[in-house]
Amino acid sequence: SAGIGRTGCFIATTIGCRQLQVEGVVDILSITCQLRADRGGMIQTGEQYEFIHHALSMYETRLSTETGQ
C-alpha cells in the first residue's frame, strides 16, 4: 500500500469537514486536486471520490441540524 487511496479519502474528508465548519461550503474537486498536486494518485477510484461526497453530505446534514440551519 502506497498510502494514497484510503489515506487520501481520510485526508480529503477531514479537510472537507473543516472547510464546512469555517466556510459553510466545501469544494471536493479543489481538495482532491490539491492533494494530488502534493502527492500524485491520491483518491484513486470513483468509489473513493463518491465516499468523500457521501461522508461530507452526511456531515453537512448533521452540522445543519446541530446549528439549527
PDB file of N, CA, C, O and CB in Angstrom:
ATOM      1  N   SER A   1       0.835  -1.188   0.000  1.00  0.00           N
ATOM      2  CA  SER A   1       0.000   0.000   0.000  1.00  0.00           C
ATOM      3  C   SER A   1       0.876   1.246   0.000  1.00  0.00           C
ATOM      4  O   SER A   1       1.758   1.405   0.844  1.00  0.00           O
ATOM      5  CB  SER A   1      -0.948   0.001   1.213  1.00  0.00           C
ATOM      6  N   ALA A   2       0.620   2.107  -0.943  1.00  0.00           N
ATOM      7  CA  ALA A   2       1.401   3.334  -1.057  1.00  0.00           C
ATOM      8  C   ALA A   2       0.836   4.461  -0.193  1.00  0.00           C
ATOM      9  O   ALA A   2       1.416   5.545  -0.127  1.00  0.00           O
ATOM     10  CB  ALA A   2       1.458   3.778  -2.505  1.00  0.00           C
ATOM     11  N   GLY A   3      -0.285   4.207   0.464  1.00  0.00           N
ATOM     12  CA  GLY A   3      -0.870   5.221   1.338  1.00  0.00           C
ATOM     13  C   GLY A   3      -1.514   6.376   0.599  1.00  0.00           C
ATOM     14  O   GLY A   3      -1.486   7.513   1.071  1.00  0.00           O
ATOM     15  N   ILE A   4      -2.100   6.089  -0.570  1.00  0.00           N
ATOM     16  CA  ILE A   4      -2.681   7.184  -1.340  1.00  0.00           C
ATOM     17  C   ILE A   4      -4.181   7.041  -1.581  1.00  0.00           C
ATOM     18  O   ILE A   4      -4.845   8.033  -1.881  1.00  0.00           O
ATOM     19  CB  ILE A   4      -1.983   7.292  -2.653  1.00  0.00           C
ATOM     20  N   GLY A   5      -4.717   5.862  -1.460  1.00  0.00           N
ATOM     21  CA  GLY A   5      -6.137   5.640  -1.719  1.00  0.00           C
ATOM     22  C   GLY A   5      -6.994   5.950  -0.513  1.00  0.00           C
ATOM     23  O   GLY A   5      -7.626   7.004  -0.440  1.00  0.00           O
ATOM     24  N   ARG A   6      -7.013   5.027   0.430  1.00  0.00           N
ATOM     25  CA  ARG A   6      -7.827   5.221   1.635  1.00  0.00           C
ATOM     26  C   ARG A   6      -7.327   6.395   2.464  1.00  0.00           C
ATOM     27  O   ARG A   6      -8.122   7.139   3.038  1.00  0.00           O
ATOM     28  CB  ARG A   6      -7.830   3.953   2.484  1.00  0.00           C
ATOM     29  N   THR A   7      -6.015   6.559   2.525  1.00  0.00           N
ATOM     30  CA  THR A   7      -5.457   7.691   3.266  1.00  0.00           C
ATOM     31  C   THR A   7      -5.901   9.006   2.635  1.00  0.00           C
ATOM     32  O   THR A   7      -6.232   9.958   3.342  1.00  0.00           O
ATOM     33  CB  THR A   7      -3.916   7.610   3.306  1.00  0.00           C
ATOM     34  N   GLY A   8      -5.908   9.057   1.314  1.00  0.00           N
ATOM     35  CA  GLY A   8      -6.378  10.250   0.612  1.00  0.00           C
ATOM     36  C   GLY A   8      -7.827  10.559   0.940  1.00  0.00           C
ATOM     37  O   GLY A   8      -8.200  11.722   1.101  1.00  0.00           O
ATOM     38  N   CYS A   9      -8.647   9.515   1.039  1.00  0.00           N
ATOM     39  CA  CYS A   9     -10.060   9.694   1.413  1.00  0.00           C
ATOM     40  C   CYS A   9     -10.175  10.299   2.804  1.00  0.00           C
ATOM     41  O   CYS A   9     -10.958  11.223   3.026  1.00  0.00           O
ATOM     42  CB  CYS A   9     -10.815   8.348   1.359  1.00  0.00           C
ATOM     43  N   PHE A  10      -9.403   9.780   3.724  1.00  0.00           N
ATOM     44  CA  PHE A  10      -9.438  10.278   5.101  1.00  0.00           C
ATOM     45  C   PHE A  10      -9.004  11.740   5.157  1.00  0.00           C
ATOM     46  O   PHE A  10      -9.658  12.560   5.802  1.00  0.00           O
ATOM     47  CB  PHE A  10      -8.536   9.422   6.009  1.00  0.00           C
ATOM     48  N   ILE A  11      -7.912  12.063   4.487  1.00  0.00           N
ATOM     49  CA  ILE A  11      -7.406  13.436   4.495  1.00  0.00           C
ATOM     50  C   ILE A  11      -8.408  14.383   3.840  1.00  0.00           C
ATOM     51  O   ILE A  11      -8.698  15.450   4.380  1.00  0.00           O
ATOM     52  CB  ILE A  11      -6.049  13.516   3.773  1.00  0.00           C
ATOM     53  N   ALA A  12      -8.936  13.998   2.681  1.00  0.00           N
ATOM     54  CA  ALA A  12      -9.893  14.847   1.969  1.00  0.00           C
ATOM     55  C   ALA A  12     -11.156  15.067   2.797  1.00  0.00           C
ATOM     56  O   ALA A  12     -11.691  16.175   2.830  1.00  0.00           O
ATOM     57  CB  ALA A  12     -10.256  14.226   0.614  1.00  0.00           C
ATOM     58  N   THR A  13     -11.628  14.029   3.456  1.00  0.00           N
ATOM     59  CA  THR A  13     -12.825  14.147   4.288  1.00  0.00           C
ATOM     60  C   THR A  13     -12.563  15.069   5.475  1.00  0.00           C
ATOM     61  O   THR A  13     -13.417  15.882   5.830  1.00  0.00           O
ATOM     62  CB  THR A  13     -13.280  12.760   4.779  1.00  0.00           C
ATOM     63  N   THR A  14     -11.404  14.948   6.081  1.00  0.00           N
ATOM     64  CA  THR A  14     -11.038  15.806   7.209  1.00  0.00           C
ATOM     65  C   THR A  14     -10.957  17.268   6.781  1.00  0.00           C
ATOM     66  O   THR A  14     -11.486  18.149   7.458  1.00  0.00           O
ATOM     67  CB  THR A  14      -9.700  15.358   7.810  1.00  0.00           C
ATOM     68  N   ILE A  15     -10.292  17.521   5.656  1.00  0.00           N
ATOM     69  CA  ILE A  15     -10.195  18.890   5.132  1.00  0.00           C
ATOM     70  C   ILE A  15     -11.589  19.421   4.798  1.00  0.00           C
ATOM     71  O   ILE A  15     -11.905  20.572   5.099  1.00  0.00           O
ATOM     72  CB  ILE A  15      -9.282  18.936   3.874  1.00  0.00           C
ATOM     73  N   GLY A  16     -12.418  18.586   4.177  1.00  0.00           N
ATOM     74  CA  GLY A  16     -13.771  18.991   3.816  1.00  0.00           C
ATOM     75  C   GLY A  16     -14.619  19.340   5.025  1.00  0.00           C
ATOM     76  O   GLY A  16     -15.369  20.315   4.995  1.00  0.00           O
ATOM     77  N   CYS A  17     -14.511  18.562   6.081  1.00  0.00           N
ATOM     78  CA  CYS A  17     -15.258  18.851   7.314  1.00  0.00           C
ATOM     79  C   CYS A  17     -14.844  20.204   7.879  1.00  0.00           C
ATOM     80  O   CYS A  17     -15.688  21.003   8.282  1.00  0.00           O
ATOM     81  CB  CYS A  17     -15.031  17.740   8.367  1.00  0.00           C
ATOM     82  N   ARG A  18     -13.562  20.448   7.906  1.00  0.00           N
ATOM     83  CA  ARG A  18     -13.068  21.726   8.422  1.00  0.00           C
ATOM     84  C   ARG A  18     -13.551  22.883   7.543  1.00  0.00           C
ATOM     85  O   ARG A  18     -13.939  23.938   8.045  1.00  0.00           O
ATOM     86  CB  ARG A  18     -11.522  21.718   8.498  1.00  0.00           C
ATOM     87  N   GLN A  19     -13.520  22.669   6.221  1.00  0.00           N
ATOM     88  CA  GLN A  19     -13.969  23.701   5.288  1.00  0.00           C
ATOM     89  C   GLN A  19     -15.460  24.006   5.501  1.00  0.00           C
ATOM     90  O   GLN A  19     -15.873  25.165   5.457  1.00  0.00           O
ATOM     91  CB  GLN A  19     -13.711  23.256   3.826  1.00  0.00           C
ATOM     92  N   LEU A  20     -16.253  22.970   5.728  1.00  0.00           N
ATOM     93  CA  LEU A  20     -17.682  23.177   6.003  1.00  0.00           C
ATOM     94  C   LEU A  20     -17.888  23.978   7.285  1.00  0.00           C
ATOM     95  O   LEU A  20     -18.742  24.863   7.334  1.00  0.00           O
ATOM     96  CB  LEU A  20     -18.408  21.828   6.109  1.00  0.00           C
ATOM     97  N   GLN A  21     -17.117  23.674   8.310  1.00  0.00           N
ATOM     98  CA  GLN A  21     -17.245  24.384   9.582  1.00  0.00           C
ATOM     99  C   GLN A  21     -16.901  25.861   9.433  1.00  0.00           C
ATOM    100  O   GLN A  21     -17.595  26.724   9.972  1.00  0.00           O
ATOM    101  CB  GLN A  21     -16.347  23.744  10.637  1.00  0.00           C
ATOM    102  N   VAL A  22     -15.833  26.148   8.703  1.00  0.00           N
ATOM    103  CA  VAL A  22     -15.331  27.518   8.600  1.00  0.00           C
ATOM    104  C   VAL A  22     -16.074  28.335   7.547  1.00  0.00           C
ATOM    105  O   VAL A  22     -16.463  29.475   7.800  1.00  0.00           O
ATOM    106  CB  VAL A  22     -13.852  27.503   8.279  1.00  0.00           C
ATOM    107  N   GLU A  23     -16.270  27.745   6.360  1.00  0.00           N
ATOM    108  CA  GLU A  23     -16.804  28.495   5.229  1.00  0.00           C
ATOM    109  C   GLU A  23     -18.278  28.208   4.937  1.00  0.00           C
ATOM    110  O   GLU A  23     -18.946  28.998   4.270  1.00  0.00           O
ATOM    111  CB  GLU A  23     -15.993  28.194   4.010  1.00  0.00           C
ATOM    112  N   GLY A  24     -18.778  27.089   5.432  1.00  0.00           N
ATOM    113  CA  GLY A  24     -20.164  26.722   5.172  1.00  0.00           C
ATOM    114  C   GLY A  24     -20.377  26.031   3.837  1.00  0.00           C
ATOM    115  O   GLY A  24     -21.496  25.625   3.523  1.00  0.00           O
ATOM    116  N   VAL A  25     -19.328  25.892   3.051  1.00  0.00           N
ATOM    117  CA  VAL A  25     -19.366  25.188   1.766  1.00  0.00           C
ATOM    118  C   VAL A  25     -18.097  24.350   1.653  1.00  0.00           C
ATOM    119  O   VAL A  25     -17.125  24.563   2.377  1.00  0.00           O
ATOM    120  CB  VAL A  25     -19.492  26.194   0.557  1.00  0.00           C
ATOM    121  N   VAL A  26     -18.130  23.394   0.729  1.00  0.00           N
ATOM    122  CA  VAL A  26     -16.952  22.555   0.526  1.00  0.00           C
ATOM    123  C   VAL A  26     -16.742  22.363  -0.970  1.00  0.00           C
ATOM    124  O   VAL A  26     -17.700  22.209  -1.728  1.00  0.00           O
ATOM    125  CB  VAL A  26     -17.104  21.180   1.249  1.00  0.00           C
ATOM    126  N   ASP A  27     -15.485  22.375  -1.385  1.00  0.00           N
ATOM    127  CA  ASP A  27     -15.114  22.175  -2.787  1.00  0.00           C
ATOM    128  C   ASP A  27     -14.265  20.906  -2.871  1.00  0.00           C
ATOM    129  O   ASP A  27     -13.040  20.954  -2.758  1.00  0.00           O
ATOM    130  CB  ASP A  27     -14.335  23.423  -3.363  1.00  0.00           C
ATOM    131  N   ILE A  28     -14.935  19.775  -3.071  1.00  0.00           N
ATOM    132  CA  ILE A  28     -14.257  18.480  -3.055  1.00  0.00           C
ATOM    133  C   ILE A  28     -13.283  18.346  -4.213  1.00  0.00           C
ATOM    134  O   ILE A  28     -12.200  17.783  -4.053  1.00  0.00           O
ATOM    135  CB  ILE A  28     -15.275  17.351  -3.101  1.00  0.00           C
ATOM    136  N   LEU A  29     -13.656  18.852  -5.366  1.00  0.00           N
ATOM    137  CA  LEU A  29     -12.754  18.781  -6.516  1.00  0.00           C
ATOM    138  C   LEU A  29     -11.459  19.538  -6.238  1.00  0.00           C
ATOM    139  O   LEU A  29     -10.373  19.043  -6.541  1.00  0.00           O
ATOM    140  CB  LEU A  29     -13.437  19.344  -7.771  1.00  0.00           C
ATOM    141  N   SER A  30     -11.565  20.714  -5.673  1.00  0.00           N
ATOM    142  CA  SER A  30     -10.378  21.508  -5.346  1.00  0.00           C
ATOM    143  C   SER A  30      -9.500  20.794  -4.319  1.00  0.00           C
ATOM    144  O   SER A  30      -8.276  20.777  -4.445  1.00  0.00           O
ATOM    145  CB  SER A  30     -10.791  22.890  -4.816  1.00  0.00           C
ATOM    146  N   ILE A  31     -10.126  20.212  -3.313  1.00  0.00           N
ATOM    147  CA  ILE A  31      -9.378  19.466  -2.297  1.00  0.00           C
ATOM    148  C   ILE A  31      -8.637  18.304  -2.949  1.00  0.00           C
ATOM    149  O   ILE A  31      -7.455  18.085  -2.686  1.00  0.00           O
ATOM    150  CB  ILE A  31     -10.324  18.947  -1.183  1.00  0.00           C
ATOM    151  N   THR A  32      -9.344  17.561  -3.803  1.00  0.00           N
ATOM    152  CA  THR A  32      -8.744  16.417  -4.491  1.00  0.00           C
ATOM    153  C   THR A  32      -7.573  16.852  -5.363  1.00  0.00           C
ATOM    154  O   THR A  32      -6.515  16.223  -5.348  1.00  0.00           O
ATOM    155  CB  THR A  32      -9.792  15.695  -5.344  1.00  0.00           C
ATOM    156  N   CYS A  33      -7.758  17.918  -6.116  1.00  0.00           N
ATOM    157  CA  CYS A  33      -6.685  18.410  -6.997  1.00  0.00           C
ATOM    158  C   CYS A  33      -5.464  18.827  -6.191  1.00  0.00           C
ATOM    159  O   CYS A  33      -4.332  18.545  -6.586  1.00  0.00           O
ATOM    160  CB  CYS A  33      -7.181  19.594  -7.844  1.00  0.00           C
ATOM    161  N   GLN A  34      -5.685  19.502  -5.057  1.00  0.00           N
ATOM    162  CA  GLN A  34      -4.559  19.927  -4.224  1.00  0.00           C
ATOM    163  C   GLN A  34      -3.829  18.725  -3.631  1.00  0.00           C
ATOM    164  O   GLN A  34      -2.599  18.702  -3.591  1.00  0.00           O
ATOM    165  CB  GLN A  34      -5.045  20.853  -3.102  1.00  0.00           C
ATOM    166  N   LEU A  35      -4.580  17.731  -3.172  1.00  0.00           N
ATOM    167  CA  LEU A  35      -3.947  16.529  -2.625  1.00  0.00           C
ATOM    168  C   LEU A  35      -3.128  15.814  -3.696  1.00  0.00           C
ATOM    169  O   LEU A  35      -2.026  15.336  -3.428  1.00  0.00           O
ATOM    170  CB  LEU A  35      -5.008  15.577  -2.046  1.00  0.00           C
ATOM    171  N   ARG A  36      -3.670  15.744  -4.900  1.00  0.00           N
ATOM    172  CA  ARG A  36      -2.954  15.085  -5.994  1.00  0.00           C
ATOM    173  C   ARG A  36      -1.717  15.868  -6.407  1.00  0.00           C
ATOM    174  O   ARG A  36      -0.721  15.277  -6.823  1.00  0.00           O
ATOM    175  CB  ARG A  36      -3.874  14.903  -7.195  1.00  0.00           C
ATOM    176  N   ALA A  37      -1.769  17.187  -6.298  1.00  0.00           N
ATOM    177  CA  ALA A  37      -0.588  18.005  -6.600  1.00  0.00           C
ATOM    178  C   ALA A  37       0.499  17.757  -5.562  1.00  0.00           C
ATOM    179  O   ALA A  37       1.687  17.740  -5.884  1.00  0.00           O
ATOM    180  CB  ALA A  37      -0.956  19.510  -6.643  1.00  0.00           C
ATOM    181  N   ASP A  38       0.078  17.563  -4.304  1.00  0.00           N
ATOM    182  CA  ASP A  38       1.031  17.305  -3.227  1.00  0.00           C
ATOM    183  C   ASP A  38       1.586  15.889  -3.275  1.00  0.00           C
ATOM    184  O   ASP A  38       2.764  15.662  -3.002  1.00  0.00           O
ATOM    185  CB  ASP A  38       0.377  17.549  -1.885  1.00  0.00           C
ATOM    186  N   ARG A  39       0.726  14.942  -3.626  1.00  0.00           N
ATOM    187  CA  ARG A  39       1.148  13.536  -3.703  1.00  0.00           C
ATOM    188  C   ARG A  39       0.312  12.848  -4.778  1.00  0.00           C
ATOM    189  O   ARG A  39      -0.871  12.575  -4.574  1.00  0.00           O
ATOM    190  CB  ARG A  39       0.991  12.807  -2.310  1.00  0.00           C
ATOM    191  N   GLY A  40       0.912  12.577  -5.885  1.00  0.00           N
ATOM    192  CA  GLY A  40       0.214  12.008  -7.036  1.00  0.00           C
ATOM    193  C   GLY A  40      -0.563  10.746  -6.715  1.00  0.00           C
ATOM    194  O   GLY A  40      -0.096   9.889  -5.963  1.00  0.00           O
ATOM    195  N   GLY A  41      -1.747  10.638  -7.288  1.00  0.00           N
ATOM    196  CA  GLY A  41      -2.546   9.431  -7.141  1.00  0.00           C
ATOM    197  C   GLY A  41      -3.503   9.413  -5.973  1.00  0.00           C
ATOM    198  O   GLY A  41      -4.257   8.455  -5.805  1.00  0.00           O
ATOM    199  N   MET A  42      -3.483  10.471  -5.153  1.00  0.00           N
ATOM    200  CA  MET A  42      -4.416  10.494  -4.022  1.00  0.00           C
ATOM    201  C   MET A  42      -5.840  10.338  -4.542  1.00  0.00           C
ATOM    202  O   MET A  42      -6.200  10.915  -5.568  1.00  0.00           O
ATOM    203  CB  MET A  42      -4.272  11.813  -3.203  1.00  0.00           C
ATOM    204  N   ILE A  43      -6.641   9.565  -3.836  1.00  0.00           N
ATOM    205  CA  ILE A  43      -8.028   9.269  -4.205  1.00  0.00           C
ATOM    206  C   ILE A  43      -8.023   8.632  -5.591  1.00  0.00           C
ATOM    207  O   ILE A  43      -8.147   9.308  -6.613  1.00  0.00           O
ATOM    208  CB  ILE A  43      -8.920  10.566  -4.180  1.00  0.00           C
ATOM    209  N   GLN A  44      -7.876   7.316  -5.590  1.00  0.00           N
ATOM    210  CA  GLN A  44      -7.589   6.570  -6.810  1.00  0.00           C
ATOM    211  C   GLN A  44      -8.805   6.146  -7.618  1.00  0.00           C
ATOM    212  O   GLN A  44      -8.701   5.984  -8.834  1.00  0.00           O
ATOM    213  CB  GLN A  44      -6.818   5.375  -6.467  1.00  0.00           C
ATOM    214  N   THR A  45      -9.945   5.965  -6.986  1.00  0.00           N
ATOM    215  CA  THR A  45     -11.087   5.390  -7.702  1.00  0.00           C
ATOM    216  C   THR A  45     -12.322   6.283  -7.581  1.00  0.00           C
ATOM    217  O   THR A  45     -12.412   7.145  -6.707  1.00  0.00           O
ATOM    218  CB  THR A  45     -11.399   3.983  -7.167  1.00  0.00           C
ATOM    219  N   GLY A  46     -13.254   6.047  -8.476  1.00  0.00           N
ATOM    220  CA  GLY A  46     -14.529   6.748  -8.409  1.00  0.00           C
ATOM    221  C   GLY A  46     -15.261   6.462  -7.117  1.00  0.00           C
ATOM    222  O   GLY A  46     -15.928   7.337  -6.563  1.00  0.00           O
ATOM    223  N   GLU A  47     -15.139   5.241  -6.640  1.00  0.00           N
ATOM    224  CA  GLU A  47     -15.801   4.861  -5.392  1.00  0.00           C
ATOM    225  C   GLU A  47     -15.253   5.667  -4.221  1.00  0.00           C
ATOM    226  O   GLU A  47     -16.003   6.054  -3.325  1.00  0.00           O
ATOM    227  CB  GLU A  47     -15.629   3.361  -5.126  1.00  0.00           C
ATOM    228  N   GLN A  48     -13.948   5.919  -4.227  1.00  0.00           N
ATOM    229  CA  GLN A  48     -13.356   6.712  -3.150  1.00  0.00           C
ATOM    230  C   GLN A  48     -13.856   8.155  -3.216  1.00  0.00           C
ATOM    231  O   GLN A  48     -14.154   8.760  -2.187  1.00  0.00           O
ATOM    232  CB  GLN A  48     -11.814   6.673  -3.229  1.00  0.00           C
ATOM    233  N   TYR A  49     -13.945   8.698  -4.419  1.00  0.00           N
ATOM    234  CA  TYR A  49     -14.457  10.054  -4.607  1.00  0.00           C
ATOM    235  C   TYR A  49     -15.916  10.126  -4.152  1.00  0.00           C
ATOM    236  O   TYR A  49     -16.317  11.090  -3.500  1.00  0.00           O
ATOM    237  CB  TYR A  49     -14.325  10.489  -6.091  1.00  0.00           C
ATOM    238  N   GLU A  50     -16.709   9.108  -4.496  1.00  0.00           N
ATOM    239  CA  GLU A  50     -18.109   9.047  -4.067  1.00  0.00           C
ATOM    240  C   GLU A  50     -18.212   8.944  -2.549  1.00  0.00           C
ATOM    241  O   GLU A  50     -19.098   9.545  -1.941  1.00  0.00           O
ATOM    242  CB  GLU A  50     -18.820   7.855  -4.724  1.00  0.00           C
ATOM    243  N   PHE A  51     -17.303   8.180  -1.936  1.00  0.00           N
ATOM    244  CA  PHE A  51     -17.302   8.050  -0.479  1.00  0.00           C
ATOM    245  C   PHE A  51     -17.116   9.414   0.179  1.00  0.00           C
ATOM    246  O   PHE A  51     -17.803   9.742   1.147  1.00  0.00           O
ATOM    247  CB  PHE A  51     -16.192   7.082  -0.022  1.00  0.00           C
ATOM    248  N   ILE A  52     -16.186  10.205  -0.349  1.00  0.00           N
ATOM    249  CA  ILE A  52     -15.937  11.535   0.208  1.00  0.00           C
ATOM    250  C   ILE A  52     -17.202  12.387   0.098  1.00  0.00           C
ATOM    251  O   ILE A  52     -17.593  13.048   1.060  1.00  0.00           O
ATOM    252  CB  ILE A  52     -14.749  12.223  -0.521  1.00  0.00           C
ATOM    253  N   HIS A  53     -17.837  12.372  -1.068  1.00  0.00           N
ATOM    254  CA  HIS A  53     -19.090  13.117  -1.257  1.00  0.00           C
ATOM    255  C   HIS A  53     -20.143  12.669  -0.246  1.00  0.00           C
ATOM    256  O   HIS A  53     -20.799  13.499   0.384  1.00  0.00           O
ATOM    257  CB  HIS A  53     -19.622  12.929  -2.696  1.00  0.00           C
ATOM    258  N   HIS A  54     -20.300  11.370  -0.096  1.00  0.00           N
ATOM    259  CA  HIS A  54     -21.315  10.833   0.815  1.00  0.00           C
ATOM    260  C   HIS A  54     -21.010  11.224   2.263  1.00  0.00           C
ATOM    261  O   HIS A  54     -21.896  11.673   2.990  1.00  0.00           O
ATOM    262  CB  HIS A  54     -21.395   9.298   0.685  1.00  0.00           C
ATOM    263  N   ALA A  55     -19.765  11.051   2.671  1.00  0.00           N
ATOM    264  CA  ALA A  55     -19.379  11.370   4.050  1.00  0.00           C
ATOM    265  C   ALA A  55     -19.591  12.850   4.348  1.00  0.00           C
ATOM    266  O   ALA A  55     -20.097  13.204   5.413  1.00  0.00           O
ATOM    267  CB  ALA A  55     -17.911  10.987   4.300  1.00  0.00           C
ATOM    268  N   LEU A  56     -19.207  13.712   3.415  1.00  0.00           N
ATOM    269  CA  LEU A  56     -19.362  15.151   3.642  1.00  0.00           C
ATOM    270  C   LEU A  56     -20.826  15.579   3.581  1.00  0.00           C
ATOM    271  O   LEU A  56     -21.224  16.521   4.266  1.00  0.00           O
ATOM    272  CB  LEU A  56     -18.550  15.935   2.615  1.00  0.00           C
ATOM    273  N   SER A  57     -21.618  14.905   2.777  1.00  0.00           N
ATOM    274  CA  SER A  57     -23.048  15.187   2.737  1.00  0.00           C
ATOM    275  C   SER A  57     -23.688  14.854   4.080  1.00  0.00           C
ATOM    276  O   SER A  57     -24.499  15.620   4.600  1.00  0.00           O
ATOM    277  CB  SER A  57     -23.727  14.394   1.605  1.00  0.00           C
ATOM    278  N   MET A  58     -23.317  13.708   4.634  1.00  0.00           N
ATOM    279  CA  MET A  58     -23.829  13.312   5.944  1.00  0.00           C
ATOM    280  C   MET A  58     -23.374  14.296   7.022  1.00  0.00           C
ATOM    281  O   MET A  58     -24.149  14.671   7.902  1.00  0.00           O
ATOM    282  CB  MET A  58     -23.367  11.886   6.295  1.00  0.00           C
ATOM    283  N   TYR A  59     -22.116  14.706   6.942  1.00  0.00           N
ATOM    284  CA  TYR A  59     -21.579  15.649   7.924  1.00  0.00           C
ATOM    285  C   TYR A  59     -22.292  16.997   7.825  1.00  0.00           C
ATOM    286  O   TYR A  59     -22.615  17.610   8.842  1.00  0.00           O
ATOM    287  CB  TYR A  59     -20.062  15.831   7.723  1.00  0.00           C
ATOM    288  N   GLU A  60     -22.534  17.452   6.603  1.00  0.00           N
ATOM    289  CA  GLU A  60     -23.225  18.728   6.401  1.00  0.00           C
ATOM    290  C   GLU A  60     -24.637  18.678   6.984  1.00  0.00           C
ATOM    291  O   GLU A  60     -25.086  19.641   7.605  1.00  0.00           O
ATOM    292  CB  GLU A  60     -23.281  19.080   4.902  1.00  0.00           C
ATOM    293  N   THR A  61     -25.331  17.569   6.787  1.00  0.00           N
ATOM    294  CA  THR A  61     -26.673  17.399   7.345  1.00  0.00           C
ATOM    295  C   THR A  61     -26.631  17.468   8.862  1.00  0.00           C
ATOM    296  O   THR A  61     -27.460  18.135   9.481  1.00  0.00           O
ATOM    297  CB  THR A  61     -27.285  16.066   6.890  1.00  0.00           C
ATOM    298  N   ARG A  62     -25.679  16.788   9.454  1.00  0.00           N
ATOM    299  CA  ARG A  62     -25.560  16.790  10.909  1.00  0.00           C
ATOM    300  C   ARG A  62     -25.188  18.181  11.428  1.00  0.00           C
ATOM    301  O   ARG A  62     -25.726  18.642  12.435  1.00  0.00           O
ATOM    302  CB  ARG A  62     -24.514  15.760  11.359  1.00  0.00           C
ATOM    303  N   LEU A  63     -24.269  18.838  10.733  1.00  0.00           N
ATOM    304  CA  LEU A  63     -23.845  20.180  11.123  1.00  0.00           C
ATOM    305  C   LEU A  63     -25.021  21.150  11.062  1.00  0.00           C
ATOM    306  O   LEU A  63     -25.187  21.983  11.953  1.00  0.00           O
ATOM    307  CB  LEU A  63     -22.698  20.670  10.218  1.00  0.00           C
ATOM    308  N   SER A  64     -25.833  21.047  10.019  1.00  0.00           N
ATOM    309  CA  SER A  64     -27.012  21.910   9.871  1.00  0.00           C
ATOM    310  C   SER A  64     -28.023  21.660  10.983  1.00  0.00           C
ATOM    311  O   SER A  64     -28.635  22.596  11.498  1.00  0.00           O
ATOM    312  CB  SER A  64     -27.672  21.684   8.505  1.00  0.00           C
ATOM    313  N   THR A  65     -28.192  20.402  11.346  1.00  0.00           N
ATOM    314  CA  THR A  65     -29.128  20.040  12.412  1.00  0.00           C
ATOM    315  C   THR A  65     -28.661  20.596  13.751  1.00  0.00           C
ATOM    316  O   THR A  65     -29.462  21.108  14.533  1.00  0.00           O
ATOM    317  CB  THR A  65     -29.284  18.514  12.499  1.00  0.00           C
ATOM    318  N   GLU A  66     -27.359  20.492  14.010  1.00  0.00           N
ATOM    319  CA  GLU A  66     -26.812  20.958  15.288  1.00  0.00           C
ATOM    320  C   GLU A  66     -26.867  22.469  15.417  1.00  0.00           C
ATOM    321  O   GLU A  66     -27.059  22.992  16.515  1.00  0.00           O
ATOM    322  CB  GLU A  66     -25.381  20.486  15.448  1.00  0.00           C
ATOM    323  N   THR A  67     -26.699  23.178  14.306  1.00  0.00           N
ATOM    324  CA  THR A  67     -26.696  24.642  14.354  1.00  0.00           C
ATOM    325  C   THR A  67     -28.083  25.221  14.100  1.00  0.00           C
ATOM    326  O   THR A  67     -28.277  26.433  14.199  1.00  0.00           O
ATOM    327  CB  THR A  67     -25.711  25.199  13.334  1.00  0.00           C
ATOM    328  N   GLY A  68     -29.048  24.364  13.774  1.00  0.00           N
ATOM    329  CA  GLY A  68     -30.416  24.799  13.548  1.00  0.00           C
ATOM    330  C   GLY A  68     -30.627  25.557  12.256  1.00  0.00           C
ATOM    331  O   GLY A  68     -31.521  26.399  12.167  1.00  0.00           O
ATOM    332  N   GLN A  69     -29.817  25.270  11.259  1.00  0.00           N
ATOM    333  CA  GLN A  69     -29.937  25.973   9.973  1.00  0.00           C
ATOM    334  C   GLN A  69     -30.712  25.161   8.984  1.00  0.00           C
ATOM    335  O   GLN A  69     -30.912  25.596   7.850  1.00  0.00           O
ATOM    336  CB  GLN A  69     -28.573  26.300   9.403  1.00  0.00           C
TER     337      GLN A  69
END
